Amino acid sequence: MHVRRASADGGAVVRSTFIDALLGIDCPGQHTPDSIGNPTADLRPTMTWNVFTWLSDIRFWVRSARSDAQLQRFRSQHDNAQSLDLLYEERKDPWGLDSPHFHYQQIKYATMLSLLPRRDYKRALDLGCGLGNLTRRLRNHADQVLGIDVSYVAIAQATREMTDQSNLQFQQGDALNLTRDLDNGFDLIVIADTLYYLSPISDAVLQTVRERVVQLLVPGGILLLVNHFTVNFDPGSRWTPKIHRVFRSAPDLTTLHESRRPFYLASVFEKSL
Ligand SMILES: C[S@@+](CC[C@H](N)C(=O)[O-])C[C@H]1O[C@@H](n2cnc3c(N)ncnc32)[C@H](O)[C@@H]1O
C-alpha cells in the first residue's frame, strides 16, 4: 500500500494512543516493509519484551528528560549552539545514546536502519549526528558517511572516537544554515531525533529545513526521518507529527514507508528523479 495515499489527511500518525506506542503497533496501513524490500518484523519488539525493556531502561528516560530540562535552562541565556555545547560539556552523553546498557536505543538504531531500502549508497549524511553513534552504524550502509552537528563539543567527541575509519567524517554545521557545497551530495540522509531540537522552531523553519534537505539529496536519494513520539507529554512529541507532516507534503518527496513504534515515528522518503 502506498503511504502517501494512506496518510493523505496528514493526521493518521497523530491519532496514536499511549497503549499503541507501548505495544509497538504500526499505524494501520502505513507499514510497508514489502514496498522497500526489507522485512522488519524480526526487529520489532514483542509486547512483553517492550515492557521489560522500558522498565530496565528507566534511567535512560530519566537522563533524557533531565538533559532536555537542562537544555531549556541553558537556552534561556545562550543561543542554541552554545546551549548544546554546554550540555555536552556538562553531561558528556546527555541522552544516553552512547551507552550499550540502554537496550532501547540500540534496538531503535537497528530498527531504524532496517527500514532503509537496500541499495549501495555512495554518500550518506547524518544530520544532527551528536556523538556519532548512528553515523558509525551508517558505515555499514554507505561508502562515505558524513556526520554534521551544531555542537562543536559533540563533533569533537565524535571525531576523537574515530579510529582509522577513512570513510567517516564529522563536521560542525547548523541544520538551519547548511552550506551550498553540500548540495546534491548525498544519496542517503538520516535525521534522527534532531529537528524537534531546532531553536527557533516553527512551521516556516521546518519548511525551510525541508527544502534545504531536499536540495542536499541527489535525484532518487533516500531520506530517513525519525523523531521521538509519545503522547504529547514533552515538547519534542508535540512537534513530531508536524515535522513528519511537513516532509510528507514536500512536492519532491514520495513517502515509501511510515510507521509508529515505541516511542517514535519513522518515515522513509525518496526524492523524485
Ligand atoms: C538527541 S540528539 C540525536 C543524535 C543522533 N541523531 C542520534 O540519534 O544518535 C539531537 C542532536 O541534534 C543536534 N542539533 C540540535 N539542533 C541542531 C541544528 N540546528 N543543527 C544541527 N544539529 C542540531 C544536537 O546538538 C544533538 O546532538
The ligand as an SDF file (V2000), in Angstrom:
LIG
                    3D

 27 29  0  0  0  0  0  0  0  0999 V2000
   19.0220   13.6790   20.6850 C   0  0  0  0  0  0  0  0  0  0  0  0
   20.4580   14.1010   19.8070 S   0  0  0  0  0  0  0  0  0  0  0  0
   20.3480   12.9160   18.4680 C   0  0  0  0  0  0  0  0  0  0  0  0
   21.7090   12.4780   17.9820 C   0  0  0  0  0  0  0  0  0  0  0  0
   21.7010   11.4850   16.8200 C   0  0  0  0  0  0  0  0  0  0  0  0
   20.8890   11.9270   15.7170 N   0  0  0  0  0  0  0  0  0  0  0  0
   21.2930   10.1070   17.2550 C   0  0  0  0  0  0  0  0  0  0  0  0
   20.1190    9.7380   17.0450 O   0  0  0  0  0  0  0  0  0  0  0  0
   22.1290    9.3720   17.7830 O   0  0  0  0  0  0  0  0  0  0  0  0
   19.9900   15.6050   18.9880 C   0  0  0  0  0  0  0  0  0  0  0  0
   21.1440   16.2580   18.2850 C   0  0  0  0  0  0  0  0  0  0  0  0
   20.6620   17.3260   17.4430 O   0  0  0  0  0  0  0  0  0  0  0  0
   21.6480   18.3220   17.4160 C   0  0  0  0  0  0  0  0  0  0  0  0
   21.0780   19.5680   16.9270 N   0  0  0  0  0  0  0  0  0  0  0  0
   20.1760   20.3710   17.5250 C   0  0  0  0  0  0  0  0  0  0  0  0
   19.9250   21.4490   16.7610 N   0  0  0  0  0  0  0  0  0  0  0  0
   20.6830   21.3220   15.6400 C   0  0  0  0  0  0  0  0  0  0  0  0
   20.8690   22.1130   14.4790 C   0  0  0  0  0  0  0  0  0  0  0  0
   20.2290   23.2860   14.3200 N   0  0  0  0  0  0  0  0  0  0  0  0
   21.7290   21.6850   13.5310 N   0  0  0  0  0  0  0  0  0  0  0  0
   22.4000   20.5080   13.6820 C   0  0  0  0  0  0  0  0  0  0  0  0
   22.2720   19.7240   14.7710 N   0  0  0  0  0  0  0  0  0  0  0  0
   21.4300   20.1160   15.7400 C   0  0  0  0  0  0  0  0  0  0  0  0
   22.1030   18.3820   18.8680 C   0  0  0  0  0  0  0  0  0  0  0  0
   23.3500   19.0170   19.0490 O   0  0  0  0  0  0  0  0  0  0  0  0
   22.1230   16.9190   19.2450 C   0  0  0  0  0  0  0  0  0  0  0  0
   23.4100   16.3600   19.0770 O   0  0  0  0  0  0  0  0  0  0  0  0
  1  2  1  0
  2  3  1  0
  2 10  1  0
  3  4  1  0
  4  5  1  0
  5  6  1  0
  5  7  1  0
  7  8  2  0
  7  9  1  0
 10 11  1  0
 11 12  1  0
 11 26  1  0
 12 13  1  0
 13 14  1  0
 13 24  1  0
 14 15  1  0
 14 23  1  0
 15 16  2  0
 16 17  1  0
 17 18  1  0
 17 23  2  0
 18 19  1  0
 18 20  2  0
 20 21  1  0
 21 22  2  0
 22 23  1  0
 24 25  1  0
 24 26  1  0
 26 27  1  0
M  CHG  2   2   1   9  -1
M  END
$$$$
